[in-house]
Amino acid sequence: NYEFLDQASNAVLFISNFAVINSGLGVNKLISNSDRFPVSSKYRWSQLIAKECLGFHRFLASICALLSETDEKIVIRPHPAEDCTLYHNIFDLDPRVTIIPHGDLAPLILLSKCVVQSGSCTSGIESYIAGKSVISLCGSEVSEYLNPSDYTHIIGDPKELIQFIQGIDSNCRYSSPHSDPAKLRKSI
């Protein structure tokens, strides 16, 4: 999808990871197979879905706040398992938003002003290695598998996100949360 590279240049890149709750793969499939899960497993799934819904709300609210309070361009890169319809329904009328559902992520990362991820994801590590400022919109929820505080700035509030992005210099740099690569290696 190299035709989108002009839109990606110096844009805020939002990378989502909401396949569990997005209707294309997650909740509908879970509910249709719910008779196969024991009650304890269903309770755990309901906890996961509730947590993901809060994160999804934070993700969308952050994009909307950035659009209403700044002039930033935004690129949304949904997880490959997500259905992009919701993003198109919400953001297609704003010319500053580009939704890129497929293709190589590396050029988008390299061209972006910064990368905002929905929680913890390997794309955040790729962005950190590429020298980009990486923001995790996970608030107080931190993954048990991949601790984003080792390579990102953890932000849970849209206003804090706006302040952070406005503090990024013309070289797309903000102070890194950790300058010690050993700390990153430990989290991988």
LOKOLFI-899014 format. One record per residue (C-alpha): residue in one letter; x, y, z. Coordinates in steps of 0.001 Angstrom, whole numbers, padded with zeros to 6 digits, always signed. Layout:
BEGIN
AXYZ...
//
This chain:
BEGIN
N+000000+000000+000000Y+002656+002455-000975E+000064+004867-002428F-000643+005915+001169L+002900+006976+001966D+002212+010682+001347Q-000557+010606+003959A+001717+008761+006401S+004511+011317+006225N+004840+013002+009649A+001446+011634+010728V+000610+010182+014110L+000424+006435+013485F-002217+004634+015585I-001729+000862+015622S-004638-001117+017043N-004845-004640+018356F-008549-005173+018998A-009251-008412+017147V-010899-009906+020236I-013725-007359+020390N-013968-006322+016759S-016938-008146+015257G-014985-009680+012392L-013233-012232+014579G-013728-011878+018287V-016910-011550+020317N-019266-013022+017708K-017090-016089+017341L-016743-016420+021104I-020487-016177+021674S-021292-018640+018892N-018988-021214+020536S-019895-020387+024139D-021444-023794+024828R-017981-025316+024443F-016426-023368+027330P-016732-024162+031043V-018225-021397+033209S-014831-020411+034666S-013448-019939+031166K-016473-017848+030133Y-015892-015588+033143R-012243-015113+032144W-013286-014319+028572S-015831-011785+029830Q-013070-010091+031853L-010854-009953+028762I-013657-008532+026620A-014476-005857+029233K-010804-004836+029436E-010534-004726+025637C-013696-002600+025386L-012207-000049+027800G-009001+000013+025760F-010956+000396+022517H-012874+003328+023993R-009581+004935+025103F-008129+004374+021605L-011081+005991+019789A-011364+008834+022331S-007661+009615+021875I-008013+009822+018096C-011109+012027+018388A-009408+014332+020909L-006342+014672+018698L-008547+015540+015721S-010603+018099+017626E-007724+019833+019416T-004812+019711+016940D-004041+019838+013233E-002226+016488+013248K-002608+013992+010420I-003528+010524+011621V-002949+007101+010106I-004866+004208+011630R-003395+000751+011103P-005873-001854+012388H-004676-005309+013368P-004895-007606+010311A-007632-009647+012032E-009807-006566+012628D-012750-005496+010524C-012021-001912+009360T-015680-000996+008844L-016020+000691+012225Y-012970+002891+011622H-014292+003896+008198N-017748+004661+009608I-016277+006957+012243F-013399+008665+010422D-013986+008603+006648L-015328+012165+006585D-012165+013651+008080P-009514+014249+005387R-006741+014139+008031V-007419+010453+008756T-006136+007629+006578I-006960+004002+007352I-004397+001524+006042P-005548-002030+006791H-002897-004028+004925G+000669-003924+003702D+004115-003484+005150L+004121-001636+008464A+007798-000598+008330P+007399+002342+005886L+004499+003702+007943I+006588+003548+011109L+009581+005221+009464L+007495+008058+008000S+005406+008701+011108K+005844+011475+013626C+005262+008970+016445V+003510+005671+017050V+000537+005204+019348Q-000325+001603+020128S-003413+000285+021829G-001483-001555+024535S+001515-003746+024057C+002399-005123+020680T+005471-006138+018739S+004889-003176+016400G+005742-000946+019378I+009105-002674+019698E+009675-002263+015941S+008899+001450+016302Y+011227+001825+019283I+014057+000129+017380A+013377+002492+014452G+013940+005418+016831K+010336+006579+017028S+008580+007828+020112V+006151+005079+021111I+003081+005676+023240S+001000+002888+024787L-002602+003772+025532C-002925+001103+028175G-003381+003303+031212S-002881+001169+034294E-003461-002110+032447V-000143-003669+031482S+000279-006895+029563E+001514-009892+031488Y+003496-010980+028426L+005106-007818+027134N+005667-004867+029444P+005321-001715+027345S+006889+000474+030023D+010250-000939+028944Y+010023+000660+025497T+007127+003136+025494H+005539+006022+027290I+002385+004769+029010I-000471+007221+028676G-004071+006649+029652D-005654+010041+029058P-006320+011782+025691K-005229+015187+027063E-001928+013720+028236L-001488+012186+024763I-002013+015574+023104Q+000559+017218+025391F+003036+014442+024698I+002625+014680+020900Q+002947+018457+020998G+006261+017966+022854I+007800+015875+020079D+010455+017863+018234S+010876+018253+014464N+013092+015151+014378C+010169+013098+015745R+012003+012539+019016Y+010873+012724+022576S+012916+011539+025477S+012961+007754+025477P+011506+006029+028525H+014709+004000+028813S+018060+004492+027189D+019313+001077+028275P+018883-001508+025468A+019360-004309+028019K+016068-003284+029623L+014311-003705+026258R+015982-007085+025652K+014750-008205+029053S+011124-007366+028154I+011277-009313+024886
//
